[in-house]
Amino acid sequence: MPYTPSMRAVFVMIKTDPGTPRPSPTVSPKCPPSPSATASPASTTSWPKLYVDDIDSIGRVIERDIHAIPHVRETYTILTFEAFGVR
């Protein structure tokens, strides 16, 4: 699914079991891949940035796509918004 201006950015903190690799930035087939995913090399936590069409469906995306990745222990979601109006 290509990015469109109506999409919302969502950051998802993904914690994995110790000693397992972190998931890649392209964690969901329903969301466009993001080049910005932050993590420290020794950490079991990553912060991929996902773009979703419908913000109400983010729970299903996380449950169906992210929690299906092996060794994911927990996730936290940060929703973003346009603070100063539409560009």
Secondary structure, DSSP 8 states (H G I E B T S, - for coil): ----TT-EEEEEEEEE-TTS----S---TTS---S-EE--TT-SEEEEEEEES-GGGHHHHIIIIITTSTTEEEEEEEE---TT---
